Amino acid sequence: MKITFLSLGKAHEPYVKSGVEDFTNRISRYYKVEWNIIPVPKNAATMSEPEQKKKEGEIILDWLSKDDYLVALEERGKQLSSEGLAAFIQARANESVKHLVFLIGGAFGLDDAVLKRAQLKWSLSELVFPHQLVRLILAEQVYRACTILKNEKYHHK
């Protein structure tokens, strides 16, 4: 199974770049993994919020293949414990999912078309985090899930 992290916005900021790279490298011991940063649409500043979400949604849907298993990070989504995320990833591997995609949307969230396409809407927390920090948290939590599945020492409970 391959894991792809998709994020709408700018390149990783320096304050998260090294952490994201570190956890991504760690994940690569368990799964093929990559990051794709999707640029914000041109003229986004002149678009209304609904127009921008719709345009971002079209761009995101173009990035996806029909067989991709999409996990949309969404503030009103289901919350999972670290063990729950590990079980979720293992279940996808058991189902022979070839490509698991974790998606971080734009500043205004995700368009309804993207949310309908997602097989899971996942909320990291009831707290609101900057998008850049969500990248780091997401990479760390996926790594943590991998170590839980292998019964390694990283996760303590």
VOTILO-251904 format. One record per residue (C-alpha): y, x, z; residue in one letter; residue number from 1; chain. Coordinates in steps of 0.1 Angstrom, whole numbers, plus 5000, padded with zeros to 4 digits. Layout:
N
(atom (Y, X, Z), 'A', NUM, 'A')
...
This chain:
157
(atom (5000, 5000, 5000), 'M', 1, 'A')
(atom (5035, 5012, 4992), 'K', 2, 'A')
(atom (5065, 5003, 5015), 'I', 3, 'A')
(atom (5100, 5000, 5000), 'T', 4, 'A')
(atom (5131, 4996, 5020), 'F', 5, 'A')
(atom (5158, 4979, 4999), 'L', 6, 'A')
(atom (5194, 4978, 5012), 'S', 7, 'A')
(atom (5225, 4964, 4996), 'L', 8, 'A')
(atom (5256, 4986, 5001), 'G', 9, 'A')
(atom (5267, 5022, 5002), 'K', 10, 'A')
(atom (5246, 5053, 5006), 'A', 11, 'A')
(atom (5234, 5062, 5041), 'H', 12, 'A')
(atom (5263, 5073, 5063), 'E', 13, 'A')
(atom (5260, 5107, 5078), 'P', 14, 'A')
(atom (5255, 5093, 5113), 'Y', 15, 'A')
(atom (5223, 5076, 5102), 'V', 16, 'A')
(atom (5211, 5097, 5072), 'K', 17, 'A')
(atom (5191, 5123, 5091), 'S', 18, 'A')
(atom (5174, 5097, 5113), 'G', 19, 'A')
(atom (5165, 5075, 5084), 'V', 20, 'A')
(atom (5152, 5105, 5065), 'E', 21, 'A')
(atom (5132, 5116, 5096), 'D', 22, 'A')
(atom (5115, 5083, 5102), 'F', 23, 'A')
(atom (5109, 5078, 5064), 'T', 24, 'A')
(atom (5091, 5112, 5063), 'N', 25, 'A')
(atom (5070, 5102, 5093), 'R', 26, 'A')
(atom (5061, 5069, 5077), 'I', 27, 'A')
(atom (5049, 5088, 5046), 'S', 28, 'A')
(atom (5020, 5101, 5066), 'R', 29, 'A')
(atom (5006, 5066, 5066), 'Y', 30, 'A')
(atom (5020, 5049, 5035), 'Y', 31, 'A')
(atom (5038, 5057, 5003), 'K', 32, 'A')
(atom (5074, 5049, 5012), 'V', 33, 'A')
(atom (5109, 5049, 4995), 'E', 34, 'A')
(atom (5144, 5037, 5000), 'W', 35, 'A')
(atom (5165, 5020, 4973), 'N', 36, 'A')
(atom (5201, 5015, 4979), 'I', 37, 'A')
(atom (5215, 4987, 4957), 'I', 38, 'A')
(atom (5252, 4991, 4950), 'P', 39, 'A')
(atom (5275, 4961, 4958), 'V', 40, 'A')
(atom (5284, 4943, 4926), 'P', 41, 'A')
(atom (5315, 4955, 4907), 'K', 42, 'A')
(atom (5346, 4934, 4915), 'N', 43, 'A')
(atom (5330, 4922, 4948), 'A', 44, 'A')
(atom (5364, 4924, 4964), 'A', 45, 'A')
(atom (5377, 4897, 4940), 'T', 46, 'A')
(atom (5347, 4874, 4945), 'M', 47, 'A')
(atom (5345, 4846, 4970), 'S', 48, 'A')
(atom (5318, 4849, 4996), 'E', 49, 'A')
(atom (5294, 4824, 4978), 'P', 50, 'A')
(atom (5300, 4841, 4945), 'E', 51, 'A')
(atom (5293, 4875, 4960), 'Q', 52, 'A')
(atom (5261, 4863, 4977), 'K', 53, 'A')
(atom (5249, 4847, 4944), 'K', 54, 'A')
(atom (5256, 4878, 4924), 'K', 55, 'A')
(atom (5239, 4901, 4950), 'E', 56, 'A')
(atom (5209, 4877, 4950), 'G', 57, 'A')
(atom (5206, 4880, 4912), 'E', 58, 'A')
(atom (5206, 4918, 4914), 'I', 59, 'A')
(atom (5181, 4918, 4943), 'I', 60, 'A')
(atom (5157, 4894, 4924), 'L', 61, 'A')
(atom (5159, 4917, 4894), 'D', 62, 'A')
(atom (5147, 4946, 4915), 'W', 63, 'A')
(atom (5116, 4927, 4926), 'L', 64, 'A')
(atom (5083, 4923, 4909), 'S', 65, 'A')
(atom (5064, 4890, 4911), 'K', 66, 'A')
(atom (5036, 4906, 4932), 'D', 67, 'A')
(atom (5060, 4922, 4957), 'D', 68, 'A')
(atom (5056, 4909, 4993), 'Y', 69, 'A')
(atom (5092, 4904, 5004), 'L', 70, 'A')
(atom (5103, 4906, 5040), 'V', 71, 'A')
(atom (5140, 4896, 5042), 'A', 72, 'A')
(atom (5159, 4907, 5073), 'L', 73, 'A')
(atom (5177, 4876, 5083), 'E', 74, 'A')
(atom (5195, 4868, 5116), 'E', 75, 'A')
(atom (5178, 4834, 5119), 'R', 76, 'A')
(atom (5143, 4848, 5110), 'G', 77, 'A')
(atom (5112, 4851, 5131), 'K', 78, 'A')
(atom (5114, 4878, 5158), 'Q', 79, 'A')
(atom (5084, 4901, 5162), 'L', 80, 'A')
(atom (5075, 4926, 5189), 'S', 81, 'A')
(atom (5066, 4961, 5179), 'S', 82, 'A')
(atom (5029, 4952, 5183), 'E', 83, 'A')
(atom (5036, 4920, 5162), 'G', 84, 'A')
(atom (5051, 4941, 5134), 'L', 85, 'A')
(atom (5021, 4965, 5135), 'A', 86, 'A')
(atom (4997, 4935, 5132), 'A', 87, 'A')
(atom (5018, 4921, 5104), 'F', 88, 'A')
(atom (5017, 4954, 5084), 'I', 89, 'A')
(atom (4979, 4957, 5091), 'Q', 90, 'A')
(atom (4974, 4921, 5078), 'A', 91, 'A')
(atom (4993, 4929, 5046), 'R', 92, 'A')
(atom (4971, 4960, 5041), 'A', 93, 'A')
(atom (4940, 4939, 5048), 'N', 94, 'A')
(atom (4951, 4914, 5021), 'E', 95, 'A')
(atom (4954, 4943, 4997), 'S', 96, 'A')
(atom (4992, 4939, 4992), 'V', 97, 'A')
(atom (5002, 4966, 4969), 'K', 98, 'A')
(atom (5039, 4966, 4976), 'H', 99, 'A')
(atom (5056, 4956, 5008), 'L', 100, 'A')
(atom (5094, 4953, 5005), 'V', 101, 'A')
(atom (5118, 4952, 5035), 'F', 102, 'A')
(atom (5152, 4939, 5024), 'L', 103, 'A')
(atom (5185, 4944, 5042), 'I', 104, 'A')
(atom (5211, 4921, 5026), 'G', 105, 'A')
(atom (5249, 4925, 5021), 'G', 106, 'A')
(atom (5278, 4918, 5045), 'A', 107, 'A')
(atom (5276, 4880, 5039), 'F', 108, 'A')
(atom (5238, 4878, 5042), 'G', 109, 'A')
(atom (5213, 4868, 5016), 'L', 110, 'A')
(atom (5215, 4842, 4989), 'D', 111, 'A')
(atom (5192, 4811, 4993), 'D', 112, 'A')
(atom (5173, 4821, 4961), 'A', 113, 'A')
(atom (5163, 4854, 4978), 'V', 114, 'A')
(atom (5154, 4837, 5011), 'L', 115, 'A')
(atom (5132, 4813, 4992), 'K', 116, 'A')
(atom (5115, 4842, 4975), 'R', 117, 'A')
(atom (5108, 4860, 5008), 'A', 118, 'A')
(atom (5073, 4855, 5023), 'Q', 119, 'A')
(atom (5088, 4864, 5057), 'L', 120, 'A')
(atom (5123, 4861, 5071), 'K', 121, 'A')
(atom (5125, 4886, 5100), 'W', 122, 'A')
(atom (5151, 4890, 5127), 'S', 123, 'A')
(atom (5153, 4923, 5144), 'L', 124, 'A')
(atom (5173, 4909, 5173), 'S', 125, 'A')
(atom (5197, 4881, 5183), 'E', 126, 'A')
(atom (5223, 4909, 5184), 'L', 127, 'A')
(atom (5244, 4917, 5154), 'V', 128, 'A')
(atom (5242, 4954, 5142), 'F', 129, 'A')
(atom (5261, 4972, 5115), 'P', 130, 'A')
(atom (5240, 4974, 5082), 'H', 131, 'A')
(atom (5238, 5012, 5084), 'Q', 132, 'A')
(atom (5223, 5010, 5119), 'L', 133, 'A')
(atom (5199, 4984, 5108), 'V', 134, 'A')
(atom (5185, 5009, 5083), 'R', 135, 'A')
(atom (5177, 5033, 5111), 'L', 136, 'A')
(atom (5163, 5007, 5134), 'I', 137, 'A')
(atom (5141, 4993, 5106), 'L', 138, 'A')
(atom (5127, 5027, 5096), 'A', 139, 'A')
(atom (5120, 5036, 5133), 'E', 140, 'A')
(atom (5103, 5002, 5139), 'Q', 141, 'A')
(atom (5081, 5006, 5109), 'V', 142, 'A')
(atom (5071, 5041, 5120), 'Y', 143, 'A')
(atom (5064, 5028, 5155), 'R', 144, 'A')
(atom (5042, 5001, 5140), 'A', 145, 'A')
(atom (5023, 5028, 5121), 'C', 146, 'A')
(atom (5017, 5048, 5152), 'T', 147, 'A')
(atom (5005, 5016, 5171), 'I', 148, 'A')
(atom (4980, 5010, 5143), 'L', 149, 'A')
(atom (4966, 5045, 5147), 'K', 150, 'A')
(atom (4967, 5043, 5185), 'N', 151, 'A')
(atom (4990, 5074, 5186), 'E', 152, 'A')
(atom (5012, 5084, 5216), 'K', 153, 'A')
(atom (5046, 5075, 5202), 'Y', 154, 'A')
(atom (5047, 5039, 5215), 'H', 155, 'A')
(atom (5045, 5035, 5252), 'H', 156, 'A')
(atom (5041, 5002, 5269), 'K', 157, 'A')
